[in-house]
Amino acid sequence: MRKEYRWGRIVQLLVVLLVLLVLFWAAYVALKVRSVGAHDERRPVDAIVVLGAGEYLGSPTVPFVARLDHALSLYEEGLAPLIIVSGGDPDGNGYMASDAGARYLEQQGLPPDALLTVGGDSTYENLREAKALAEWEGLETVLLVSERYHMFRSLIIAADLGMQAYGSPTTISTSEQTPAGRLYYSLYSSLREVAAYSAYFWLGIKSPPA
């Protein structure tokens, strides 16, 4: 009886230790997500890479528009001569997010010769395609544009792929226009990125979308 009690206590302690380790890891990743996303590394580079954020019937979604507008502002600052728009067709509706983004930028006045597109249905695929295109075009440095909560994972993946990448997160999200919206967006995005980065880091899962 005493032996069974001792083993029960050991199991309980192991469970508590495991829970504490998981909580510590989650807190660490959440802190990195927030700190990296708060830092804008904008600088002169060879190209700006916009990570795709979906489309609806051929038009970019609101979050995607925010990324595209930010990339266009960086281009107009003279930080790069080229914008690479990424994004595939994860819904299978026949519309490419990269094409929707490219059309939007052209409508905003971006010259067609300053615009390239790549596919990819996830952050990893977006960056893998962008890296291949950059190598083909002889581009060595890039600025990644995405929402700030997405920046930590994006930069880690880019580094793993061998890209010389810097982050320039979008500064405004329509989800954050009210206090309740800011709280919900912060919690949702942090938890989502903790899960997505953990899956990538520990399990090698590369499929979570942008």
C-alpha positions as CSV (number, residue, x, y, z in Angstrom):
1,M,0.0,0.0,0.0
2,R,2.8,2.4,0.9
3,K,4.6,1.5,-2.3
4,E,1.6,2.3,-4.4
5,Y,1.1,5.6,-2.6
6,R,4.8,6.5,-3.3
7,W,4.4,5.7,-7.0
8,G,1.2,7.7,-7.1
9,R,3.0,10.7,-5.6
10,I,5.8,10.4,-8.1
11,V,3.3,10.4,-11.0
12,Q,1.5,13.4,-9.5
13,L,4.8,15.3,-9.3
14,L,5.7,14.3,-12.8
15,V,2.4,15.6,-14.1
16,V,2.8,18.9,-12.2
17,L,6.3,19.3,-13.6
18,L,5.1,18.6,-17.1
19,V,2.3,21.2,-16.7
20,L,4.8,23.7,-15.4
21,L,7.2,23.1,-18.3
22,V,4.3,23.5,-20.8
23,L,3.2,26.8,-19.2
24,F,6.8,28.0,-19.1
25,W,7.2,27.2,-22.8
26,A,3.9,28.9,-23.7
27,A,4.9,32.0,-21.7
28,Y,8.3,32.1,-23.4
29,V,6.9,31.8,-26.9
30,A,4.1,34.4,-26.2
31,L,6.7,36.8,-24.9
32,K,8.9,36.3,-28.0
33,V,5.8,36.8,-30.3
34,R,5.0,40.1,-28.6
35,S,8.5,41.4,-28.4
36,V,9.6,40.6,-31.9
37,G,6.3,41.9,-33.3
38,A,6.8,45.2,-31.6
39,H,10.1,45.8,-33.3
40,D,10.3,47.2,-36.9
41,E,13.5,46.4,-38.6
42,R,12.8,48.4,-41.8
43,R,16.0,49.1,-43.8
44,P,17.1,49.2,-47.4
45,V,16.8,45.7,-48.9
46,D,16.6,44.0,-52.3
47,A,12.9,43.2,-52.0
48,I,9.8,43.4,-49.8
49,V,8.0,40.1,-49.2
50,V,4.3,40.3,-48.3
51,L,3.1,37.1,-46.7
52,G,-0.4,36.1,-48.0
53,A,-3.5,36.5,-45.8
54,G,-6.2,35.1,-48.0
55,E,-8.6,36.4,-50.6
56,Y,-12.4,36.5,-51.2
57,L,-13.6,36.0,-54.8
58,G,-10.4,37.5,-56.2
59,S,-10.1,40.4,-53.8
60,P,-7.6,40.5,-50.8
61,T,-9.0,40.2,-47.3
62,V,-8.9,43.1,-44.9
63,P,-5.8,41.8,-43.1
64,F,-4.1,41.2,-46.5
65,V,-4.9,44.7,-47.6
66,A,-3.3,46.0,-44.4
67,R,-0.1,44.1,-45.3
68,L,-0.2,45.2,-48.9
69,D,-0.6,48.9,-47.8
70,H,2.3,48.6,-45.4
71,A,4.5,47.0,-48.1
72,L,3.5,49.8,-50.5
73,S,4.5,52.4,-48.0
74,L,7.9,50.8,-47.5
75,Y,8.4,50.7,-51.3
76,E,7.4,54.4,-51.5
77,E,10.0,55.2,-48.8
78,G,12.6,53.8,-51.3
79,L,13.6,50.9,-49.1
80,A,13.3,48.3,-51.9
81,P,12.8,48.4,-55.7
82,L,10.6,45.3,-55.7
83,I,7.6,43.8,-53.9
84,I,7.0,40.0,-53.9
85,V,3.5,39.1,-53.0
86,S,2.9,35.5,-51.8
87,G,-0.2,33.4,-51.4
88,G,-1.8,30.4,-52.9
89,D,-5.3,28.9,-53.2
90,P,-5.8,26.9,-50.0
91,D,-9.6,27.0,-50.4
92,G,-9.5,25.6,-53.9
93,N,-11.8,28.3,-55.3
94,G,-9.7,29.1,-58.3
95,Y,-8.4,32.4,-57.0
96,M,-4.7,32.9,-56.0
97,A,-4.1,35.2,-53.1
98,S,-0.9,36.4,-54.6
99,D,-2.8,37.5,-57.8
100,A,-5.4,39.3,-55.8
101,G,-2.7,41.1,-53.9
102,A,-0.8,42.0,-57.1
103,R,-3.9,43.4,-58.7
104,Y,-4.6,45.5,-55.6
105,L,-1.1,47.0,-55.6
106,E,-1.3,47.8,-59.3
107,Q,-4.6,49.6,-58.6
108,Q,-2.7,51.6,-56.0
109,G,-0.2,52.7,-58.6
110,L,2.7,50.2,-58.1
111,P,4.5,49.7,-61.5
112,P,4.1,46.2,-62.8
113,D,7.9,45.9,-63.2
114,A,8.2,46.4,-59.5
115,L,6.0,43.4,-58.7
116,L,6.5,39.6,-58.5
117,T,4.3,36.9,-57.2
118,V,4.8,33.4,-55.6
119,G,2.4,30.8,-54.4
120,G,2.2,28.8,-51.2
121,D,-0.7,27.9,-48.9
122,S,1.1,28.3,-45.6
123,T,3.7,30.6,-44.1
124,Y,6.4,28.0,-44.7
125,E,5.4,27.5,-48.3
126,N,5.2,31.3,-48.9
127,L,8.7,31.7,-47.6
128,R,10.1,28.7,-49.4
129,E,8.7,30.0,-52.7
130,A,9.9,33.5,-52.0
131,K,13.4,32.2,-51.3
132,A,13.5,30.2,-54.5
133,L,12.4,33.3,-56.5
134,A,14.9,35.5,-54.6
135,E,17.7,33.2,-55.5
136,W,16.6,33.1,-59.2
137,E,16.5,36.9,-59.3
138,G,19.8,37.4,-57.4
139,L,18.1,39.0,-54.4
140,E,20.0,38.7,-51.1
141,T,18.1,40.7,-48.5
142,V,14.3,41.0,-47.9
143,L,11.9,42.7,-45.6
144,L,9.0,40.5,-44.4
145,V,5.6,42.1,-44.1
146,S,2.9,40.6,-41.9
147,E,0.9,41.2,-38.8
148,R,3.0,41.7,-35.7
149,Y,1.9,38.5,-34.0
150,H,2.9,36.5,-37.0
151,M,6.4,38.1,-37.3
152,F,8.3,35.8,-34.8
153,R,7.4,32.6,-36.5
154,S,7.9,34.0,-40.0
155,L,11.4,35.2,-39.2
156,I,12.3,31.9,-37.6
157,I,11.2,30.0,-40.6
158,A,13.0,32.4,-43.0
159,A,16.2,31.9,-41.0
160,D,15.7,28.1,-41.1
161,L,15.4,28.4,-44.9
162,G,18.6,30.4,-45.1
163,M,17.1,33.7,-46.0
164,Q,18.6,37.1,-44.8
165,A,15.3,38.5,-43.7
166,Y,14.2,41.4,-41.5
167,G,10.7,42.1,-40.2
168,S,8.5,45.1,-40.7
169,P,5.1,44.3,-39.1
170,T,1.8,46.1,-39.9
171,T,0.9,48.5,-37.2
172,I,-2.9,48.6,-37.5
173,S,-5.4,45.9,-37.5
174,T,-9.2,46.4,-37.9
175,S,-9.6,43.9,-35.1
176,E,-8.0,46.3,-32.6
177,Q,-10.1,49.4,-33.1
178,T,-12.0,48.8,-29.8
179,P,-10.7,47.8,-26.3
180,A,-12.6,44.6,-26.5
181,G,-11.3,44.0,-30.0
182,R,-7.7,44.6,-28.9
183,L,-8.1,42.2,-26.0
184,Y,-9.6,39.4,-28.1
185,Y,-7.2,39.9,-30.9
186,S,-4.2,39.9,-28.6
187,L,-5.3,36.7,-26.8
188,Y,-6.4,34.9,-30.0
189,S,-3.2,35.8,-31.9
190,S,-0.9,35.0,-29.1
191,L,-2.5,31.5,-28.4
192,R,-2.6,30.8,-32.1
193,E,1.1,31.6,-32.6
194,V,2.1,29.7,-29.5
195,A,0.4,26.6,-30.9
196,A,1.7,27.1,-34.5
197,Y,5.3,27.8,-33.5
198,S,5.3,24.9,-31.0
199,A,4.0,22.6,-33.8
200,Y,6.7,23.8,-36.1
201,F,9.5,23.7,-33.5
202,W,8.7,20.4,-31.8
203,L,6.9,18.4,-34.5
204,G,8.1,19.9,-37.7
205,I,4.6,20.7,-38.8
206,K,4.8,23.4,-41.5
207,S,1.1,23.6,-42.6
208,P,-0.4,26.4,-40.3
209,P,-1.6,29.2,-42.6
210,A,-0.3,32.7,-42.5
